[in-house]
Amino acid sequence: ALAWVLHQGENIVPIPGTRHIGRLTENNGATGIRFASEELSQIREALQSIQIVGHRYNEANQKMINR
């Protein structure tokens, strides 16, 4: 997932969190993963086929936005 986020453009930056050094090493490994344009297209197609259901925030939290 981190590798995919890194391929979304220079203005998109993942901010992973971890409590274990092993996970930090694993997260750092995402910088070495390269996707072919065909692979990115397939992922994009799969994501576009997902139907989003429900709201991002509940009603109380929605009222707190842009106050």
N, CA, C and O atoms as a printed pandas DataFrame, in Angstrom:
     atom_number atom_name residue_name chain_id  residue_number  x_coord  y_coord  z_coord
0              1         N          ALA        A               1    0.826   -1.197    0.000
1              2        CA          ALA        A               1    0.000    0.000    0.000
2              3         C          ALA        A               1    0.868    1.257    0.000
3              4         O          ALA        A               1    0.571    2.220   -0.707
4              5         N          LEU        A               2    1.939    1.247    0.793
5              6        CA          LEU        A               2    2.820    2.420    0.822
6              7         C          LEU        A               2    3.463    2.655   -0.539
7              8         O          LEU        A               2    3.583    3.796   -0.986
8              9         N          ALA        A               3    3.873    1.582   -1.191
9             10        CA          ALA        A               3    4.475    1.713   -2.514
10            11         C          ALA        A               3    3.491    2.342   -3.492
11            12         O          ALA        A               3    3.871    3.194   -4.295
12            13         N          TRP        A               4    2.242    1.931   -3.430
13            14        CA          TRP        A               4    1.225    2.497   -4.317
14            15         C          TRP        A               4    1.041    3.983   -4.039
15            16         O          TRP        A               4    0.969    4.783   -4.972
16            17         N          VAL        A               5    0.964    4.359   -2.769
17            18        CA          VAL        A               5    0.802    5.772   -2.415
18            19         C          VAL        A               5    1.990    6.580   -2.947
19            20         O          VAL        A               5    1.812    7.689   -3.452
20            21         N          LEU        A               6    3.193    6.026   -2.833
21            22        CA          LEU        A               6    4.381    6.721   -3.339
22            23         C          LEU        A               6    4.328    6.957   -4.848
23            24         O          LEU        A               6    5.016    7.841   -5.358
24            25         N          HIS        A               7    3.529    6.186   -5.557
25            26        CA          HIS        A               7    3.395    6.334   -7.007
26            27         C          HIS        A               7    2.262    7.282   -7.406
27            28         O          HIS        A               7    1.950    7.393   -8.591
28            29         N          GLN        A               8    1.646    7.960   -6.453
29            30        CA          GLN        A               8    0.502    8.813   -6.760
30            31         C          GLN        A               8    0.884   10.242   -7.099
31            32         O          GLN        A               8    0.004   11.056   -7.378
32            33         N          GLY        A               9    2.151   10.569   -7.083
33            34        CA          GLY        A               9    2.602   11.913   -7.441
34            35         C          GLY        A               9    3.442   12.512   -6.328
35            36         O          GLY        A               9    3.394   12.070   -5.180
36            37         N          GLU        A              10    4.207   13.521   -6.689
37            38        CA          GLU        A              10    5.123   14.130   -5.725
38            39         C          GLU        A              10    4.414   14.907   -4.622
39            40         O          GLU        A              10    5.002   15.156   -3.569
40            41         N          ASN        A              11    3.170   15.291   -4.845
41            42        CA          ASN        A              11    2.439   16.051   -3.831
42            43         C          ASN        A              11    1.643   15.156   -2.874
43            44         O          ASN        A              11    0.903   15.661   -2.030
44            45         N          ILE        A              12    1.789   13.847   -2.999
45            46        CA          ILE        A              12    1.132   12.885   -2.118
46            47         C          ILE        A              12    2.225   12.187   -1.314
47            48         O          ILE        A              12    3.137   11.585   -1.882
48            49         N          VAL        A              13    2.128   12.270    0.009
49            50        CA          VAL        A              13    3.168   11.701    0.865
50            51         C          VAL        A              13    2.524   10.821    1.929
51            52         O          VAL        A              13    1.703   11.301    2.711
52            53         N          PRO        A              14    2.883    9.538    1.971
53            54        CA          PRO        A              14    2.345    8.676    3.026
54            55         C          PRO        A              14    3.029    9.001    4.356
55            56         O          PRO        A              14    4.208    9.353    4.389
56            57         N          ILE        A              15    2.292    8.880    5.422
57            58        CA          ILE        A              15    2.849    9.092    6.760
58            59         C          ILE        A              15    2.524    7.851    7.586
59            60         O          ILE        A              15    1.571    7.846    8.365
60            61         N          PRO        A              16    3.325    6.800    7.409
61            62        CA          PRO        A              16    3.056    5.574    8.168
62            63         C          PRO        A              16    3.531    5.717    9.607
63            64         O          PRO        A              16    4.499    6.422    9.894
64            65         N          GLY        A              17    2.843    5.047   10.484
65            66        CA          GLY        A              17    3.254    5.021   11.881
66            67         C          GLY        A              17    3.604    3.602   12.285
67            68         O          GLY        A              17    3.031    2.642   11.770
68            69         N          THR        A              18    4.532    3.472   13.194
69            70        CA          THR        A              18    4.896    2.144   13.658
70            71         C          THR        A              18    5.490    2.230   15.054
71            72         O          THR        A              18    5.978    3.279   15.473
72            73         N          ARG        A              19    5.444    1.127   15.757
73            74        CA          ARG        A              19    6.042    1.032   17.091
74            75         C          ARG        A              19    7.179    0.022   17.124
75            76         O          ARG        A              19    7.822   -0.169   18.156
76            77         N          HIS        A              20    7.421   -0.619   15.992
77            78        CA          HIS        A              20    8.416   -1.685   15.953
78            79         C          HIS        A              20    9.430   -1.430   14.842
79            80         O          HIS        A              20    9.057   -1.054   13.731
80            81         N          ILE        A              21   10.691   -1.632   15.140
81            82        CA          ILE        A              21   11.755   -1.398   14.174
82            83         C          ILE        A              21   11.598   -2.285   12.941
83            84         O          ILE        A              21   11.929   -1.868   11.831
84            85         N          GLY        A              22   11.103   -3.484   13.124
85            86        CA          GLY        A              22   10.878   -4.370   11.980
86            87         C          GLY        A              22    9.886   -3.793   11.000
87            88         O          GLY        A              22   10.064   -3.924    9.789
88            89         N          ARG        A              23    8.845   -3.158   11.500
89            90        CA          ARG        A              23    7.840   -2.536   10.623
90            91         C          ARG        A              23    8.421   -1.307    9.929
91            92         O          ARG        A              23    8.081   -1.021    8.781
92            93         N          LEU        A              24    9.298   -0.580   10.628
93            94        CA          LEU        A              24    9.955    0.575   10.017
94            95         C          LEU        A              24   10.796    0.128    8.829
95            96         O          LEU        A              24   10.778    0.760    7.773
96            97         N          THR        A              25   11.520   -0.948    9.006
97            98        CA          THR        A              25   12.326   -1.510    7.923
98            99         C          THR        A              25   11.432   -1.954    6.775
99           100         O          THR        A              25   11.739   -1.712    5.608
100          101         N          GLU        A              26   10.332   -2.600    7.110
101          102        CA          GLU        A              26    9.370   -3.042    6.100
102          103         C          GLU        A              26    8.788   -1.847    5.343
103          104         O          GLU        A              26    8.698   -1.873    4.116
104          105         N          ASN        A              27    8.393   -0.808    6.069
105          106        CA          ASN        A              27    7.844    0.398    5.435
106          107         C          ASN        A              27    8.864    1.038    4.503
107          108         O          ASN        A              27    8.520    1.472    3.404
108          109         N          ASN        A              28   10.110    1.095    4.939
109          110        CA          ASN        A              28   11.162    1.683    4.119
110          111         C          ASN        A              28   11.354    0.899    2.816
111          112         O          ASN        A              28   11.739    1.473    1.798
112          113         N          GLY        A              29   11.090   -0.391    2.849
113          114        CA          GLY        A              29   11.207   -1.220    1.659
114          115         C          GLY        A              29   10.263   -0.805    0.547
115          116         O          GLY        A              29   10.502   -1.128   -0.616
116          117         N          ALA        A              30    9.197   -0.096    0.883
117          118        CA          ALA        A              30    8.232    0.352   -0.131
118          119         C          ALA        A              30    8.878    1.302   -1.130
119          120         O          ALA        A              30    8.409    1.415   -2.262
120          121         N          THR        A              31    9.947    1.987   -0.729
121          122        CA          THR        A              31   10.603    2.921   -1.644
122          123         C          THR        A              31   11.298    2.205   -2.789
123          124         O          THR        A              31   11.592    2.821   -3.813
124          125         N          GLY        A              32   11.565    0.921   -2.635
125          126        CA          GLY        A              32   12.236    0.158   -3.674
126          127         C          GLY        A              32   11.302   -0.561   -4.631
127          128         O          GLY        A              32   11.759   -1.195   -5.582
128          129         N          ILE        A              33   10.008   -0.473   -4.395
129          130        CA          ILE        A              33    9.025   -1.163   -5.242
130          131         C          ILE        A              33    8.647   -0.255   -6.405
131          132         O          ILE        A              33    8.320    0.915   -6.212
132          133         N          ARG        A              34    8.696   -0.797   -7.591
133          134        CA          ARG        A              34    8.320   -0.065   -8.798
134          135         C          ARG        A              34    7.144   -0.776   -9.469
135          136         O          ARG        A              34    7.123   -2.001   -9.590
136          137         N          PHE        A              35    6.179    0.013   -9.897
137          138        CA          PHE        A              35    5.026   -0.523  -10.614
138          139         C          PHE        A              35    5.141   -0.163  -12.086
139          140         O          PHE        A              35    5.557    0.943  -12.432
140          141         N          ALA        A              36    4.780   -1.083  -12.935
141          142        CA          ALA        A              36    4.661   -0.783  -14.360
142          143         C          ALA        A              36    3.376    0.015  -14.553
143          144         O          ALA        A              36    2.451   -0.095  -13.748
144          145         N          SER        A              37    3.313    0.805  -15.601
145          146        CA          SER        A              37    2.111    1.609  -15.844
146          147         C          SER        A              37    0.873    0.729  -15.980
147          148         O          SER        A              37   -0.222    1.127  -15.583
148          149         N          GLU        A              38    1.045   -0.466  -16.542
149          150        CA          GLU        A              38   -0.071   -1.415  -16.671
150          151         C          GLU        A              38   -0.586   -1.836  -15.292
151          152         O          GLU        A              38   -1.795   -1.938  -15.079
152          153         N          GLU        A              39    0.323   -2.076  -14.374
153          154        CA          GLU        A              39   -0.079   -2.466  -13.014
154          155         C          GLU        A              39   -0.846   -1.331  -12.328
155          156         O          GLU        A              39   -1.861   -1.568  -11.674
156          157         N          LEU        A              40   -0.358   -0.110  -12.480
157          158        CA          LEU        A              40   -1.050    1.041  -11.885
158          159         C          LEU        A              40   -2.430    1.220  -12.497
159          160         O          LEU        A              40   -3.379    1.581  -11.801
160          161         N          SER        A              41   -2.545    0.969  -13.791
161          162        CA          SER        A              41   -3.851    1.053  -14.456
162          163         C          SER        A              41   -4.811   -0.003  -13.921
163          164         O          SER        A              41   -5.988    0.280  -13.698
164          165         N          GLN        A              42   -4.316   -1.205  -13.717
165          166        CA          GLN        A              42   -5.158   -2.277  -13.177
166          167         C          GLN        A              42   -5.617   -1.948  -11.762
167          168         O          GLN        A              42   -6.773   -2.187  -11.414
168          169         N          ILE        A              43   -4.737   -1.413  -10.957
169          170        CA          ILE        A              43   -5.106   -1.032   -9.587
170          171         C          ILE        A              43   -6.147    0.083   -9.627
171          172         O          ILE        A              43   -7.139    0.042   -8.899
172          173         N          ARG        A              44   -5.916    1.077  -10.481
173          174        CA          ARG        A              44   -6.859    2.202  -10.600
174          175         C          ARG        A              44   -8.239    1.695  -11.023
175          176         O          ARG        A              44   -9.254    2.128  -10.477
176          177         N          GLU        A              45   -8.279    0.782  -11.990
177          178        CA          GLU        A              45   -9.555    0.200  -12.439
178          179         C          GLU        A              45  -10.261   -0.516  -11.296
179          180         O          GLU        A              45  -11.467   -0.355  -11.105
180          181         N          ALA        A              46   -9.509   -1.307  -10.537
181          182        CA          ALA        A              46  -10.099   -2.043   -9.421
182          183         C          ALA        A              46  -10.663   -1.080   -8.379
183          184         O          ALA        A              46  -11.746   -1.312   -7.841
184          185         N          LEU        A              47   -9.940   -0.013   -8.097
185          186        CA          LEU        A              47  -10.403    0.957   -7.108
186          187         C          LEU        A              47  -11.666    1.673   -7.578
187          188         O          LEU        A              47  -12.557    1.955   -6.778
188          189         N          GLN        A              48  -11.741    1.966   -8.866
189          190        CA          GLN        A              48  -12.908    2.664   -9.401
190          191         C          GLN        A              48  -14.158    1.789   -9.398
191          192         O          GLN        A              48  -15.275    2.301   -9.469
192          193         N          SER        A              49  -13.977    0.490   -9.318
193          194        CA          SER        A              49  -15.131   -0.407   -9.319
194          195         C          SER        A              49  -15.746   -0.576   -7.927
195          196         O          SER        A              49  -16.800   -1.197   -7.786
196          197         N          ILE        A              50  -15.098   -0.031   -6.908
197          198        CA          ILE        A              50  -15.598   -0.154   -5.536
198          199         C          ILE        A              50  -16.673    0.903   -5.292
199          200         O          ILE        A              50  -16.456    2.091   -5.528
200          201         N          GLN        A              51  -17.816    0.461   -4.825
201          202        CA          GLN        A              51  -18.900    1.386   -4.519
202          203         C          GLN        A              51  -18.726    1.892   -3.089
203          204         O          GLN        A              51  -18.688    1.103   -2.145
204          205         N          ILE        A              52  -18.620    3.206   -2.937
205          206        CA          ILE        A              52  -18.478    3.814   -1.618
206          207         C          ILE        A              52  -19.867    3.939   -0.997
207          208         O          ILE        A              52  -20.788    4.459   -1.627
208          209         N          VAL        A              53  -20.016    3.465    0.230
209          210        CA          VAL        A              53  -21.298    3.484    0.912
210          211         C          VAL        A              53  -21.136    4.215    2.234
211          212         O          VAL        A              53  -20.180    3.967    2.969
212          213         N          GLY        A              54  -22.053    5.105    2.537
213          214        CA          GLY        A              54  -22.026    5.807    3.815
214          215         C          GLY        A              54  -21.241    7.104    3.739
215          216         O          GLY        A              54  -20.636    7.440    2.721
216          217         N          HIS        A              55  -21.274    7.805    4.834
217          218        CA          HIS        A              55  -20.613    9.095    4.920
218          219         C          HIS        A              55  -19.229    8.928    5.533
219          220         O          HIS        A              55  -18.958    7.953    6.234
220          221         N          ARG        A              56  -18.368    9.885    5.260
221          222        CA          ARG        A              56  -17.021    9.844    5.817
222          223         C          ARG        A              56  -17.061   10.116    7.321
223          224         O          ARG        A              56  -16.357    9.462    8.092
224          225         N          TYR        A              57  -17.871   11.065    7.728
225          226        CA          TYR        A              57  -17.976   11.444    9.132
226          227         C          TYR        A              57  -19.413   11.273    9.622
227          228         O          TYR        A              57  -20.361   11.350    8.841
228          229         N          ASN        A              58  -19.558   11.040   10.920
229          230        CA          ASN        A              58  -20.914   11.009   11.456
230          231         C          ASN        A              58  -21.436   12.446   11.540
231          232         O          ASN        A              58  -20.681   13.394   11.325
232          233         N          GLU        A              59  -22.697   12.602   11.845
233          234        CA          GLU        A              59  -23.340   13.920   11.798
234          235         C          GLU        A              59  -22.661   14.934   12.722
235          236         O          GLU        A              59  -22.465   16.085   12.330
236          237         N          ALA        A              60  -22.303   14.529   13.928
237          238        CA          ALA        A              60  -21.669   15.449   14.884
238          239         C          ALA        A              60  -20.311   15.923   14.372
239          240         O          ALA        A              60  -19.992   17.108   14.469
240          241         N          ASN        A              61  -19.523   15.021   13.836
241          242        CA          ASN        A              61  -18.205   15.408   13.329
242          243         C          ASN        A              61  -18.310   16.245   12.062
243          244         O          ASN        A              61  -17.491   17.139   11.843
244          245         N          GLN        A              62  -19.298   15.971   11.232
245          246        CA          GLN        A              62  -19.490   16.747   10.010
246          247         C          GLN        A              62  -19.743   18.216   10.338
247          248         O          GLN        A              62  -19.304   19.104    9.608
248          249         N          LYS        A              63  -20.447   18.468   11.431
249          250        CA          LYS        A              63  -20.737   19.851   11.837
250          251         C          LYS        A              63  -19.487   20.618   12.272
251          252         O          LYS        A              63  -19.493   21.848   12.319
252          253         N          MET        A              64  -18.422   19.889   12.589
253          254        CA          MET        A              64  -17.186   20.516   13.044
254          255         C          MET        A              64  -16.283   20.942   11.884
255          256         O          MET        A              64  -15.290   21.639   12.092
256          257         N          ILE        A              65  -16.625   20.526   10.671
257          258        CA          ILE        A              65  -15.806   20.838    9.502
258          259         C          ILE        A              65  -16.080   22.245    8.998
259          260         O          ILE        A              65  -17.231   22.678    8.932
260          261         N          ASN        A              66  -15.018   22.952    8.644
261          262        CA          ASN        A              66  -15.095   24.307    8.080
262          263         C          ASN        A              66  -15.815   25.292    8.995
263          264         O          ASN        A              66  -16.595   26.123    8.530
264          265         N          ARG        A              67  -15.558   25.200   10.265
265          266        CA          ARG        A              67  -16.163   26.131   11.222
266          267         C          ARG        A              67  -15.367   27.384   11.326
267          268         O          ARG        A              67  -15.728   28.283   12.086
